Each structure stands twice: as C-alpha cells, then as structure tokens.
C-alpha cells in the first residue's frame, strides 16, 4: 500500500502528517485550470489533482538519472555529488508504472530531466512508452545538449514534443569554466538539429551569474532574431555546494533593463496559463525572451509542476528541501487502480483548509530557504519471493 509523509513549514512551525488512506496534500477537486494542451478527447478526468494552495497539478517532471556529464558550478561541486545506490533508484518498470498512475490522475505533460537524461541508453524507448500512456499529451526533455544532437532524430520519432536546452554562455572559454567540461559546440549543434527537425517548442535556459555571464544577455537575445525559440534567463538559486550568494544573483529587473537598453521597444508577449516565465518580444525577432524569477518574484501560486526524483521522492519545488523519510512500500501485487485510489477520497473539507496562493509566494520572498512540499513519496516495488 501507499502511505505518504509530508513536511511543510509555515511561520517556522514544522508540521508532519502521515497521509493515509487518502493523500491530503494532493486531492481531487474542481475543474482544470486551463493549463492543459492537446485535443479535447484526451481531457483529464474531473476533478483534477489539487493541492492545499488550490493549484491544479497536470505536469510531472521525471528525473531519469542522477548522473551528469557536466559539473556546472551553480549545480554541483567539481568532484560531483554522492549518487544514490543503484538499488535505491526507480527501475524502468517502476518509473513507467508511476507515470501511468499520474496520467490516470490528470497529469498531461511529462518532462524528462536528470542529471542529464541523454545518459540513459534506453531514452528513445522510454519516450515512446511514456508518450503512449493514455492521457499523456506531451513528453518534453531538458538537456545540456552535449550528447544530444545525434539522438534527436530517434527521440523525435519516439514522440519527443518539446526541448529545453541548458546553455549558460556563448563563449567557449566561459562555457568550459562554468561547466568544468568542454561542450559549447556540441550544445549549439543540438540546438541547430532541434530546429532543423522542426521540434515545435524549443527553449534555451540560461542561468545568470553576476560577474560571469550577465554581459552576454543581449548576445542570447540575438539568438531569437532568426530562430523561433524562447531564450529564458533564470535567476541563480541556492543549492548545496554551489556557493550561492545574493550578490551573485542577477534579478529579473536588472536583466530586463539590460535587454531594454538594446531593444527599447521590447513588448510583453501574449500571456500563457501556468507559465513560470514572463515573456517578452523584441521587434523584428521571431523568438521570445523570458525571465524565470524564482528568487525575486516567486511564482509558486501558479506553479502546476510535480517532481519525481530518480530515487522515487515526490516534491513540488526545485528549491532545496528538508529530508523526509520514505513512506510505506508498494506491494507488486497491488493493482495500479488501487494505487491510484490512494490519491483519492480526501478525509477533510478542502474548502476550509486551502491556503491562499499569495501566502505561498510571500513566504518564499521572505524566507527563501523554506521549501513548500506537497509530500514526499518513496515507491518501491518489492517482488514476491
């Protein structure tokens, strides 16, 4: 059976609850919030997954591996990180089973992340199987692009529908200094291949670090002149071992001012539901410029993402989170239907306990190291001996 453990901090008070038989932090309630894409015949069941802040969750990020072929300074120390034991990681069957359960509960978009997902040898097969799940409309991926170009055609044939490319400098020496590995030419080649293949949604994600790459902001904007892509600038966030300091962060206002000095007629792009980025367009440019301002303008109130880590933990924020013990085990004989029902039938009145989304945002802007968790899930399939 499933059981869940949740840690959340409000006003410095930590509350813990064992969430059984129903999941109290995610529950069925209301109608979709308009965040879905795709055809009407694959519309999610009603009501969808809703959390304590009234946010509909129809987007699941799945970490396929903890391994990475780069050592980016803002992400991990030079020596890398301690990897989980192989036995602690989700198997392929477990991953697919959980994805199927989430799809049955209203998740419509899956994004494959890492680590670096291209390190999975079975990546095309995974994409194909995930895209074939009933209800799944989009399988997307985030990659550094170093080992991606040659695999993109097979991934597109398998059903990959969107790509985010992590790229933090357009200068080879800076790229190598930041990533502690060479790879700029290969990353740019992956961008070119993605556009040649006609992938419908291609985005470039750039983490801005003061004193390192903020002078390249307009160079990145120039990528959007002839390319129908979104270039999104991401505020530097604190992670264990990345030596984060407030002085190294380039807030959205400073980055936007830099773009406006070059493009005074910059205008807001049409708003889109559940977007984490504020989007702008320079006159004469095919693509758009975006700002993901997790630190200066937290967007928690409109976030629709869940995150499944490679070792089976479920969380709702990319921010560092306190450790939470895993829940009880899932017996392999339990059907997916019964597993899914563990997420239904909440035992309380949601209308009396929903927290305003603005409270979530205000909390993050005051105390940035607090992570709001929906809950942590550790799912292990134990085969009958």
Number of C-alpha atoms within 10 A of each C-alpha: 17 24 21 26 21 24 20 18 14 12 7 9 8 10 10 13 13 15 21 16 17 21 25 26 22 23 25 22 19 13 14 20 16 10 17 22 13 13 8 8 7 15 16 21 16 13 15 23 27 23 22 18 21 22 23 29 29 25 24 23 23 22 23 27 22 19 19 17 17 21 19 20 16 20 22 17 15 14 7 15 15 8 12 13 8 9 9 14 22 24 17 12 10 16 21 16 17 19 20 21 19 22 25 20 24 25 27 26 23 26 23 25 23 22 21 23 25 27 17 13 9 11 18 21 14 20 24 18 14 24 21 15 17 12 22 26 23 20 23 21 25 23 24 27 25 22 19 22 17 13 14 21 15 15 19 18 12 20 21 24 21 18 23 23 23 19 23 27 25 16 12 13 12 16 20 17 15 20 22 16 14 17 20 23 15 17 22 18 18 23 22 14 18 22 16 9 11 12 15 13 15 23 22 24 23 22 21 27 22 16 11 14 19 20 15 16 19 16 13 22 23 16 19 21 17 11 15 17 22 24 28 25 28 24 24 25 25 19 16 12 14 16 14 17 11 12 10 16 22 23 24 22 13 12 19 17 12 17 21 15 11 12 15 12 12 16 14 14 14 9 11 12 12 20 14 19 19 18 20 22 22 23 14 9 17 15 22 24 28 24 23 24 21 23 21 16 17 20 21 23 17 21 19 23 24 22 21 25 23 22 24 23 20 23 22 23 16 15 18 15 17 13 9 17 14 18 21 15 15 18 16 14 11 12 12 15 10 12 17 18 16 20 25 18 14 19 13 10 9 19 10 7 11 15 14 13 17 15 14 18 17 16 19 21 16 9 11 17 16 18 21 23 21 22 26 24 24 26 26 22 17 11 9 7 3
